[in-house]
Structure formats: C-alpha cells, structure tokens
Amino acid sequence: MKLKLTCLGFIFIFVVHAIAQKDNFSPYKAHEYWFGGLNFGTNSFWGDVNDNTNKIFPTTPFQSSFYKNRHFVLGGSFGKMVMPFWSVQLEFKLANISGRNYKTGQEFFSYLNNEIAFITNIDILKIANLKTDWSAYVRLGVGVYGFKSRLWNTNTGDVVDAYPIMFAGNEIGVQNTVKPDLYQYALAIPFGLGAGYQITPELKLFFETSMTWINHDMVDVYSSDYKKFEGVWTTSLGIVYQFDFPIVRVAQSSSGVKSYDPALKKDNVEDEYNRKKRKSSTSFKPAKSHSKSTIKSKKAKRKYFSF
C-alpha cells in the first residue's frame, strides 16, 4: 500500500510540475516548426508463418529467422510540431516481409508492402521540462497497410496459396501459381518508442522501434487462431530536417482586392544596417569650419585693390 501511494505521489508531482511549465504548453504558430524526414531500417514479421517462440519480441538473436527473415525498410515522414512536446506527422514505409515456420515447412513472402499512417509523438523529456538536446518519445498512429503475399511448402516446393484473390472476367480465381499483382489493404495501428538527438537547430537524428498491428489474418496467407493478430516489427534510424514556411503578407490594392506584395516581406536589411551603424567608429565632420581662428586667417590673406 505504501509503495502504491509513493508511486501516485511521484506521478502527481510530475504532472503538476509539467503543467506549471507554461512554455511547454504554448502552441507554435501555423508557419513554424514543420519538418520532413527520411529513415532506413529492417523489419520482422509477427504472425502464423514465422519462427517466433518468444512471446514479447517477434524474434531474438538466438533464432535463425532473426537473421534470415529480415528485409530492408525505406521510410519517410512530413509533419509539424504542434507544441514543444507534441508533434504530428504523415508517415510512409515500403518494404518486403517474409516468414517461415520450420515445424510445418511453410514459408511466405510479401512483395513491396506499403504502410501509410498518421502518427503522433509525445516527448517525455520535453513534458518534464528537461533542458537537453536529447528526446525520448512514445508514438501512436492509425493508417492502412497494403500487402500481396504468396505461400509455399519448402519440403515439396509447391505453391500452397496466394492472396489477394484475382478477378478474371466473371470468374474468381486464386493466384496460386504466380505472385499476386494486386494489393489488399487493411487497417493498421503502429505504436512504439523513439529517441532523438538535436545535432543543429535544423537537423535531428532519431532511432525508433515499433510494431504495426494489421487487422487482417491473411498477410501470411494462412488463417488460424494461433496468433491473435499479425503485424510487422520495424527498427529504423533516420534524420529530420526542420524548417519554417515564409510568412505571407497581403496588401490592399486599388480595386479593394487583397493581393500578395513581395516588397512587404521582411528581409532584415534595415536591421542589419542599423546594427552596423551603431557599431561603426566613423565620425562625420562638417566640410567647412566656422571657428574664429579660421575667419581671421582668411581675412589676413585677402588683398584689396583700389583705382
């Protein structure tokens, strides 16, 4: 009981401290803190046709499928920082997936599967108001996953089945002799963890590991109740470039219609000129001197002529 009360007390203090940091809960302007990223990684399949004896992770380094059934993943993202601790982004991934069940001899392969999802990231370190270039965040999203797979028996070499089905005229057939050329799309929910480091104000490196749950039991072309869900585990490393969109100013024209005026764009030339002027050591002197000594010397040099 005391341990529970202590944990609740720490959580309460953490939440109050986070709420007290008003700067962390101030939203950015519409044109500020946009970003685009690119990442590379590897994946593993979680489902019926694979060698996952481990119940927490899809595979471990002690399993053969940890090295054999991994594929290169190419990903990208585009999004915006809503608050210092909260970002949203549209993310895509492209990769093959495969799996093999060594007990039954079944093996499947999916070709150029694609994932498109809307992701939100919550940075724990920013909520805690820690002044650091590091970030540690949780990620959760929703989207679609497209796949086309073929299943065969490694003992006989025969193709068992393929998915999705193909419409040939008025007849419905199954592509069980060639690899499918149609995609089947299903609901996907990616979730996981990530960490990043701010190299410069514009560039950030990140590392992410996450599972994408797929609401379909035919990703591996084998339907059973052995696994409650099927999905893809992805681990990736990437880089993000952060930027601001230019501010668009409008000017009132003679016709009363507002139009964009490039001359109104703030280019900081005036500020730079004033800064250099304040730092300048040059002093300006008048071209002519009106002191008394100068007037006397001029009078002494004058010559008078009389007729």
Summary of the structure (lengths in Angstrom):
residues: 307
radius of gyration: 33.8
end to end distance: 125.3
largest distance: 137.1
contacts: 819
relative contact order: 0.15
helix: 18%
strand: 45%
